[in-house]
Amino acid sequence: MAKQKRNVVMYGLSGKVNGQLLFKQYSYGTVVSKIPDRSKVILSDKQQASNEVFRKAVLYAKQVLKDPLKYAECKSRVAEGKTVYHTAIADYFKR
């Protein structure tokens, strides 16, 4: 596979295009793939429960980002290379 850095057309591009292509950003560059078809996937009860817990963690992290006091407290504990958002999600799971 060919790799190209600083491609003018692809640089910073992310998201879906016409319901067919998916552009993802990683630390090493942009990746293009087809959109996965998850229409036939049936989740187990345990997977559904896990998804629900993670959904609540994301809601908590979004609340932290909106609240200046919680944001400042969380920002003081952010590890290098991480974000306040990721730290807040980790905090939710540690509670």
matplotlib code that plots the C-alpha trace (Angstrom):
import matplotlib.pyplot as plt

x = [0.0, 1.3, 1.6, 1.7, 2.2, 0.5, -1.7, -3.5, -6.7, -7.0, -5.3, -7.7, -10.6, -12.9, -16.4, -18.7, -18.9, -22.1, -22.8, -20.1, -16.7, -15.4, -12.4, -10.8, -8.0, -5.2, -2.0, -0.2, -2.6, -5.9, -7.4, -10.2, -12.5, -15.9, -18.7, -19.2, -22.6, -23.7, -27.4, -27.3, -25.3, -27.2, -25.7, -25.9, -27.4, -24.0, -22.8, -26.0, -25.3, -21.7, -22.8, -25.3, -22.6, -20.2, -23.1, -23.5, -19.8, -19.9, -22.8, -20.8, -17.7, -19.8, -21.2, -17.6, -16.6, -19.6, -19.0, -16.1, -15.4, -15.4, -13.4, -10.6, -10.5, -10.3, -7.8, -5.3, -5.2, -4.9, -2.0, 0.3, -1.2, -4.7, -7.6, -10.0, -12.8, -10.8, -9.9, -13.5, -14.6, -11.9, -13.1, -16.7, -15.5, -13.4, -16.4]
y = [0.0, 3.4, 6.1, 9.8, 12.5, 15.9, 15.0, 18.2, 16.5, 14.2, 16.2, 16.6, 15.0, 12.9, 11.5, 9.8, 10.6, 9.7, 6.8, 4.8, 5.9, 6.6, 8.8, 8.3, 10.3, 8.5, 9.7, 8.4, 9.8, 9.5, 6.1, 5.5, 2.5, 1.4, 2.1, -1.1, -2.8, -3.5, -4.0, -7.7, -7.6, -8.8, -7.7, -9.9, -8.6, -8.2, -6.1, -4.0, -3.4, -2.4, 0.0, 1.6, 2.1, 3.7, 5.9, 7.2, 7.8, 9.9, 11.9, 12.5, 13.6, 16.1, 17.5, 17.9, 19.8, 22.2, 22.9, 25.3, 24.0, 20.3, 21.1, 22.9, 20.1, 17.4, 19.3, 19.4, 15.6, 15.1, 12.8, 13.8, 12.9, 12.7, 15.1, 16.3, 14.3, 11.0, 11.7, 12.3, 9.0, 7.2, 9.0, 7.7, 4.1, 4.5, 5.7]
z = [0.0, -0.9, 1.8, 1.1, 3.6, 3.3, 0.4, -0.6, -1.5, 1.5, 4.3, 7.3, 5.5, 7.7, 7.6, 5.1, 1.4, -0.5, 1.8, 0.2, 1.5, 5.0, 5.7, 9.1, 10.7, 12.6, 14.0, 10.9, 8.3, 6.6, 5.9, 3.3, 3.6, 2.6, 5.2, 7.2, 6.9, 10.4, 9.5, 10.1, 13.3, 16.4, 19.7, 22.7, 25.9, 27.4, 24.4, 24.6, 28.3, 27.5, 24.8, 27.2, 29.8, 27.2, 25.9, 29.5, 29.8, 26.6, 27.9, 31.1, 29.2, 27.2, 30.4, 31.7, 28.5, 29.0, 32.8, 33.3, 36.8, 35.9, 32.8, 34.7, 37.3, 34.7, 32.6, 35.5, 35.4, 31.6, 30.7, 27.8, 24.5, 25.9, 25.9, 28.6, 26.8, 27.0, 30.7, 31.5, 29.9, 31.9, 35.1, 34.4, 34.3, 37.5, 39.5]

ax = plt.figure().add_subplot(projection="3d")
ax.plot(x, y, z, "-o")
ax.set_aspect("equal")
plt.show()
